[in-house]
Amino acid sequence: MIAEKAGQEMLARLEWMTLEPKTILDIGCGTGAMSLALRQRYPAAKVISIDLSMLMAEHTQQLAVPSQVICAGGEHLPLRTDSIDLVFANFFLPWQQDVKAVINEWLRVLRPDGVLMLSALGVDTLHEWREVLRADDTPKLVDMHDVGDALIQAGFSDPVLDVNH
């Protein structure tokens, strides 16, 4: 439910942009709900949905929404360099082992004027659950300042970060 709310907020922010992507990557597509919403928002665009879980990829494929569904991880995307106009990564980053490698891979596949939109769980998330959950069951909690620094180090320009408590 939290992921869906964050995804809807990201979609709402796309309304502020004059972006008209030809190719969209929904990385960590999960249930495919955001792939469907992206297809509705940009009906002429090719939507590529990627998830590491074969079950999620198959579920997304059954929605018959995206142009292409791929079962893959985030560090080595099976996509051409400079082939994506919009990378949409809703709650994908917290589940990655090597955040810098994933960010570098996003930069590789994004066209020079492409846009990256992501959401993540911050360091102040899940306080009430930390004593209950095992470390293996908890996503990586990232400081948005660190994400901004990693984006700049990778070569992204002018990252805009927003924190929602």
ChimeraX commands (.cxc) that place a marker at each C-alpha (Angstrom):
marker #1 position 0.00,0.00,0.00 radius 0.5
marker #1 position 2.85,2.41,0.82 radius 0.5
marker #1 position 4.59,1.57,-2.45 radius 0.5
marker #1 position 1.40,2.20,-4.42 radius 0.5
marker #1 position 0.91,5.56,-2.70 radius 0.5
marker #1 position 4.52,6.55,-3.45 radius 0.5
marker #1 position 4.08,5.44,-7.06 radius 0.5
marker #1 position 0.93,7.51,-7.41 radius 0.5
marker #1 position 2.78,10.54,-6.01 radius 0.5
marker #1 position 5.55,10.02,-8.56 radius 0.5
marker #1 position 2.97,9.77,-11.34 radius 0.5
marker #1 position 1.35,13.01,-10.16 radius 0.5
marker #1 position 4.71,14.76,-10.37 radius 0.5
marker #1 position 5.02,13.72,-14.01 radius 0.5
marker #1 position 2.05,16.00,-14.67 radius 0.5
marker #1 position 4.35,18.96,-13.93 radius 0.5
marker #1 position 6.76,17.96,-16.69 radius 0.5
marker #1 position 6.54,18.46,-20.43 radius 0.5
marker #1 position 8.16,15.07,-20.89 radius 0.5
marker #1 position 6.93,13.00,-23.84 radius 0.5
marker #1 position 8.91,9.77,-23.53 radius 0.5
marker #1 position 9.10,7.29,-26.35 radius 0.5
marker #1 position 10.51,4.51,-24.16 radius 0.5
marker #1 position 9.84,4.06,-20.44 radius 0.5
marker #1 position 11.50,1.63,-18.06 radius 0.5
marker #1 position 9.47,0.55,-15.02 radius 0.5
marker #1 position 12.25,-1.09,-13.02 radius 0.5
marker #1 position 11.08,-3.32,-10.18 radius 0.5
marker #1 position 7.61,-3.37,-11.71 radius 0.5
marker #1 position 6.16,-5.68,-9.05 radius 0.5
marker #1 position 2.43,-6.12,-9.70 radius 0.5
marker #1 position 2.55,-4.03,-12.86 radius 0.5
marker #1 position 0.24,-1.34,-11.46 radius 0.5
marker #1 position 2.69,1.45,-12.26 radius 0.5
marker #1 position 3.38,0.00,-15.71 radius 0.5
marker #1 position -0.34,0.19,-16.38 radius 0.5
marker #1 position -0.52,3.77,-15.07 radius 0.5
marker #1 position 2.51,4.79,-17.15 radius 0.5
marker #1 position 0.92,3.26,-20.26 radius 0.5
marker #1 position -2.26,5.24,-19.57 radius 0.5
marker #1 position -0.30,8.45,-18.99 radius 0.5
marker #1 position 1.85,7.97,-22.12 radius 0.5
marker #1 position -0.19,5.79,-24.53 radius 0.5
marker #1 position 2.25,6.24,-27.44 radius 0.5
marker #1 position 5.28,5.17,-25.39 radius 0.5
marker #1 position 6.86,1.75,-25.26 radius 0.5
marker #1 position 6.77,0.57,-21.61 radius 0.5
marker #1 position 9.45,-1.93,-20.60 radius 0.5
marker #1 position 8.73,-3.60,-17.25 radius 0.5
marker #1 position 11.54,-5.35,-15.39 radius 0.5
marker #1 position 11.40,-7.34,-12.17 radius 0.5
marker #1 position 13.80,-9.87,-10.67 radius 0.5
marker #1 position 10.87,-12.06,-9.58 radius 0.5
marker #1 position 9.62,-14.32,-12.34 radius 0.5
marker #1 position 6.20,-14.40,-10.63 radius 0.5
marker #1 position 5.93,-10.61,-10.71 radius 0.5
marker #1 position 7.12,-10.45,-14.31 radius 0.5
marker #1 position 4.54,-13.07,-15.32 radius 0.5
marker #1 position 1.80,-11.22,-13.42 radius 0.5
marker #1 position 2.72,-7.97,-15.15 radius 0.5
marker #1 position 2.74,-9.75,-18.53 radius 0.5
marker #1 position -0.80,-11.03,-17.86 radius 0.5
marker #1 position -1.97,-7.44,-17.53 radius 0.5
marker #1 position -1.07,-7.14,-21.23 radius 0.5
marker #1 position -0.04,-3.55,-20.57 radius 0.5
marker #1 position 3.68,-3.14,-21.10 radius 0.5
marker #1 position 5.29,-3.43,-24.48 radius 0.5
marker #1 position 7.89,-5.77,-23.02 radius 0.5
marker #1 position 8.36,-7.63,-19.72 radius 0.5
marker #1 position 11.82,-8.83,-18.68 radius 0.5
marker #1 position 12.87,-10.88,-15.68 radius 0.5
marker #1 position 16.19,-9.32,-14.64 radius 0.5
marker #1 position 18.02,-7.56,-11.82 radius 0.5
marker #1 position 19.06,-3.93,-11.67 radius 0.5
marker #1 position 22.85,-3.99,-11.94 radius 0.5
marker #1 position 23.03,-5.37,-15.50 radius 0.5
marker #1 position 20.02,-4.29,-17.53 radius 0.5
marker #1 position 19.52,-6.11,-20.84 radius 0.5
marker #1 position 18.93,-2.79,-22.59 radius 0.5
marker #1 position 20.89,-0.72,-25.07 radius 0.5
marker #1 position 22.88,2.29,-23.94 radius 0.5
marker #1 position 20.99,5.60,-24.34 radius 0.5
marker #1 position 17.71,3.79,-25.10 radius 0.5
marker #1 position 15.37,4.98,-22.31 radius 0.5
marker #1 position 13.65,8.36,-21.92 radius 0.5
marker #1 position 12.18,7.76,-18.45 radius 0.5
marker #1 position 13.36,5.39,-15.73 radius 0.5
marker #1 position 10.60,4.91,-13.16 radius 0.5
marker #1 position 11.91,3.15,-10.04 radius 0.5
marker #1 position 9.29,2.96,-7.30 radius 0.5
marker #1 position 10.79,1.42,-4.13 radius 0.5
marker #1 position 13.37,-0.46,-6.20 radius 0.5
marker #1 position 16.53,0.99,-4.66 radius 0.5
marker #1 position 15.98,-0.27,-1.08 radius 0.5
marker #1 position 16.21,-3.87,-2.27 radius 0.5
marker #1 position 19.50,-3.48,-4.14 radius 0.5
marker #1 position 22.85,-4.62,-2.75 radius 0.5
marker #1 position 24.98,-2.21,-4.77 radius 0.5
marker #1 position 23.10,1.08,-5.08 radius 0.5
marker #1 position 25.96,2.80,-6.92 radius 0.5
marker #1 position 26.09,0.05,-9.56 radius 0.5
marker #1 position 22.33,0.35,-10.10 radius 0.5
marker #1 position 22.53,4.14,-10.44 radius 0.5
marker #1 position 25.40,3.79,-12.94 radius 0.5
marker #1 position 23.33,1.30,-14.93 radius 0.5
marker #1 position 20.37,3.71,-15.00 radius 0.5
marker #1 position 22.67,6.42,-16.31 radius 0.5
marker #1 position 23.95,4.06,-19.00 radius 0.5
marker #1 position 20.48,3.22,-20.37 radius 0.5
marker #1 position 19.06,6.76,-20.07 radius 0.5
marker #1 position 19.25,9.03,-23.08 radius 0.5
marker #1 position 21.22,12.24,-22.43 radius 0.5
marker #1 position 18.02,14.22,-21.88 radius 0.5
marker #1 position 16.27,11.37,-20.03 radius 0.5
marker #1 position 14.59,11.55,-16.64 radius 0.5
marker #1 position 14.99,9.33,-13.60 radius 0.5
marker #1 position 12.19,9.22,-11.03 radius 0.5
marker #1 position 12.70,7.09,-7.95 radius 0.5
marker #1 position 11.33,6.54,-4.50 radius 0.5
marker #1 position 13.10,4.88,-1.59 radius 0.5
marker #1 position 12.67,4.21,2.09 radius 0.5
marker #1 position 14.58,6.70,4.20 radius 0.5
marker #1 position 16.61,6.15,7.34 radius 0.5
marker #1 position 13.68,7.23,9.54 radius 0.5
marker #1 position 11.42,4.49,8.15 radius 0.5
marker #1 position 10.22,1.41,10.07 radius 0.5
marker #1 position 11.33,2.51,13.55 radius 0.5
marker #1 position 8.44,0.64,15.16 radius 0.5
marker #1 position 9.33,-2.57,13.34 radius 0.5
marker #1 position 13.09,-2.73,13.80 radius 0.5
marker #1 position 12.92,-4.87,16.95 radius 0.5
marker #1 position 10.47,-7.29,15.32 radius 0.5
marker #1 position 11.90,-7.77,11.84 radius 0.5
marker #1 position 15.06,-9.65,11.03 radius 0.5
marker #1 position 17.72,-7.70,9.15 radius 0.5
marker #1 position 17.20,-9.99,6.12 radius 0.5
marker #1 position 13.51,-9.02,6.00 radius 0.5
marker #1 position 14.16,-5.29,6.10 radius 0.5
marker #1 position 14.90,-3.27,2.99 radius 0.5
marker #1 position 17.97,-1.07,2.86 radius 0.5
marker #1 position 17.12,2.31,4.36 radius 0.5
marker #1 position 18.96,5.06,2.52 radius 0.5
marker #1 position 19.67,8.65,3.38 radius 0.5
marker #1 position 18.45,10.84,0.55 radius 0.5
marker #1 position 21.58,12.97,0.85 radius 0.5
marker #1 position 23.60,9.83,0.07 radius 0.5
marker #1 position 21.36,9.06,-2.91 radius 0.5
marker #1 position 21.85,12.63,-4.18 radius 0.5
marker #1 position 25.61,12.32,-3.77 radius 0.5
marker #1 position 25.61,8.97,-5.61 radius 0.5
marker #1 position 23.57,10.47,-8.46 radius 0.5
marker #1 position 26.00,13.36,-8.85 radius 0.5
marker #1 position 29.04,11.05,-8.64 radius 0.5
marker #1 position 27.53,8.84,-11.34 radius 0.5
marker #1 position 27.08,11.83,-13.65 radius 0.5
marker #1 position 23.45,12.82,-13.22 radius 0.5
marker #1 position 22.89,16.56,-13.39 radius 0.5
marker #1 position 20.67,18.66,-11.16 radius 0.5
marker #1 position 19.05,15.94,-9.03 radius 0.5
marker #1 position 15.98,17.15,-7.18 radius 0.5
marker #1 position 15.32,15.30,-3.95 radius 0.5
marker #1 position 12.24,15.45,-1.79 radius 0.5
marker #1 position 11.70,13.81,1.59 radius 0.5
marker #1 position 8.24,12.88,2.79 radius 0.5
marker #1 position 7.85,11.88,6.45 radius 0.5
marker link #1:1,2 radius 0.2
marker link #1:2,3 radius 0.2
marker link #1:3,4 radius 0.2
marker link #1:4,5 radius 0.2
marker link #1:5,6 radius 0.2
marker link #1:6,7 radius 0.2
marker link #1:7,8 radius 0.2
marker link #1:8,9 radius 0.2
marker link #1:9,10 radius 0.2
marker link #1:10,11 radius 0.2
marker link #1:11,12 radius 0.2
marker link #1:12,13 radius 0.2
marker link #1:13,14 radius 0.2
marker link #1:14,15 radius 0.2
marker link #1:15,16 radius 0.2
marker link #1:16,17 radius 0.2
marker link #1:17,18 radius 0.2
marker link #1:18,19 radius 0.2
marker link #1:19,20 radius 0.2
marker link #1:20,21 radius 0.2
marker link #1:21,22 radius 0.2
marker link #1:22,23 radius 0.2
marker link #1:23,24 radius 0.2
marker link #1:24,25 radius 0.2
marker link #1:25,26 radius 0.2
marker link #1:26,27 radius 0.2
marker link #1:27,28 radius 0.2
marker link #1:28,29 radius 0.2
marker link #1:29,30 radius 0.2
marker link #1:30,31 radius 0.2
marker link #1:31,32 radius 0.2
marker link #1:32,33 radius 0.2
marker link #1:33,34 radius 0.2
marker link #1:34,35 radius 0.2
marker link #1:35,36 radius 0.2
marker link #1:36,37 radius 0.2
marker link #1:37,38 radius 0.2
marker link #1:38,39 radius 0.2
marker link #1:39,40 radius 0.2
marker link #1:40,41 radius 0.2
marker link #1:41,42 radius 0.2
marker link #1:42,43 radius 0.2
marker link #1:43,44 radius 0.2
marker link #1:44,45 radius 0.2
marker link #1:45,46 radius 0.2
marker link #1:46,47 radius 0.2
marker link #1:47,48 radius 0.2
marker link #1:48,49 radius 0.2
marker link #1:49,50 radius 0.2
marker link #1:50,51 radius 0.2
marker link #1:51,52 radius 0.2
marker link #1:52,53 radius 0.2
marker link #1:53,54 radius 0.2
marker link #1:54,55 radius 0.2
marker link #1:55,56 radius 0.2
marker link #1:56,57 radius 0.2
marker link #1:57,58 radius 0.2
marker link #1:58,59 radius 0.2
marker link #1:59,60 radius 0.2
marker link #1:60,61 radius 0.2
marker link #1:61,62 radius 0.2
marker link #1:62,63 radius 0.2
marker link #1:63,64 radius 0.2
marker link #1:64,65 radius 0.2
marker link #1:65,66 radius 0.2
marker link #1:66,67 radius 0.2
marker link #1:67,68 radius 0.2
marker link #1:68,69 radius 0.2
marker link #1:69,70 radius 0.2
marker link #1:70,71 radius 0.2
marker link #1:71,72 radius 0.2
marker link #1:72,73 radius 0.2
marker link #1:73,74 radius 0.2
marker link #1:74,75 radius 0.2
marker link #1:75,76 radius 0.2
marker link #1:76,77 radius 0.2
marker link #1:77,78 radius 0.2
marker link #1:78,79 radius 0.2
marker link #1:79,80 radius 0.2
marker link #1:80,81 radius 0.2
marker link #1:81,82 radius 0.2
marker link #1:82,83 radius 0.2
marker link #1:83,84 radius 0.2
marker link #1:84,85 radius 0.2
marker link #1:85,86 radius 0.2
marker link #1:86,87 radius 0.2
marker link #1:87,88 radius 0.2
marker link #1:88,89 radius 0.2
marker link #1:89,90 radius 0.2
marker link #1:90,91 radius 0.2
marker link #1:91,92 radius 0.2
marker link #1:92,93 radius 0.2
marker link #1:93,94 radius 0.2
marker link #1:94,95 radius 0.2
marker link #1:95,96 radius 0.2
marker link #1:96,97 radius 0.2
marker link #1:97,98 radius 0.2
marker link #1:98,99 radius 0.2
marker link #1:99,100 radius 0.2
marker link #1:100,101 radius 0.2
marker link #1:101,102 radius 0.2
marker link #1:102,103 radius 0.2
marker link #1:103,104 radius 0.2
marker link #1:104,105 radius 0.2
marker link #1:105,106 radius 0.2
marker link #1:106,107 radius 0.2
marker link #1:107,108 radius 0.2
marker link #1:108,109 radius 0.2
marker link #1:109,110 radius 0.2
marker link #1:110,111 radius 0.2
marker link #1:111,112 radius 0.2
marker link #1:112,113 radius 0.2
marker link #1:113,114 radius 0.2
marker link #1:114,115 radius 0.2
marker link #1:115,116 radius 0.2
marker link #1:116,117 radius 0.2
marker link #1:117,118 radius 0.2
marker link #1:118,119 radius 0.2
marker link #1:119,120 radius 0.2
marker link #1:120,121 radius 0.2
marker link #1:121,122 radius 0.2
marker link #1:122,123 radius 0.2
marker link #1:123,124 radius 0.2
marker link #1:124,125 radius 0.2
marker link #1:125,126 radius 0.2
marker link #1:126,127 radius 0.2
marker link #1:127,128 radius 0.2
marker link #1:128,129 radius 0.2
marker link #1:129,130 radius 0.2
marker link #1:130,131 radius 0.2
marker link #1:131,132 radius 0.2
marker link #1:132,133 radius 0.2
marker link #1:133,134 radius 0.2
marker link #1:134,135 radius 0.2
marker link #1:135,136 radius 0.2
marker link #1:136,137 radius 0.2
marker link #1:137,138 radius 0.2
marker link #1:138,139 radius 0.2
marker link #1:139,140 radius 0.2
marker link #1:140,141 radius 0.2
marker link #1:141,142 radius 0.2
marker link #1:142,143 radius 0.2
marker link #1:143,144 radius 0.2
marker link #1:144,145 radius 0.2
marker link #1:145,146 radius 0.2
marker link #1:146,147 radius 0.2
marker link #1:147,148 radius 0.2
marker link #1:148,149 radius 0.2
marker link #1:149,150 radius 0.2
marker link #1:150,151 radius 0.2
marker link #1:151,152 radius 0.2
marker link #1:152,153 radius 0.2
marker link #1:153,154 radius 0.2
marker link #1:154,155 radius 0.2
marker link #1:155,156 radius 0.2
marker link #1:156,157 radius 0.2
marker link #1:157,158 radius 0.2
marker link #1:158,159 radius 0.2
marker link #1:159,160 radius 0.2
marker link #1:160,161 radius 0.2
marker link #1:161,162 radius 0.2
marker link #1:162,163 radius 0.2
marker link #1:163,164 radius 0.2
marker link #1:164,165 radius 0.2
view
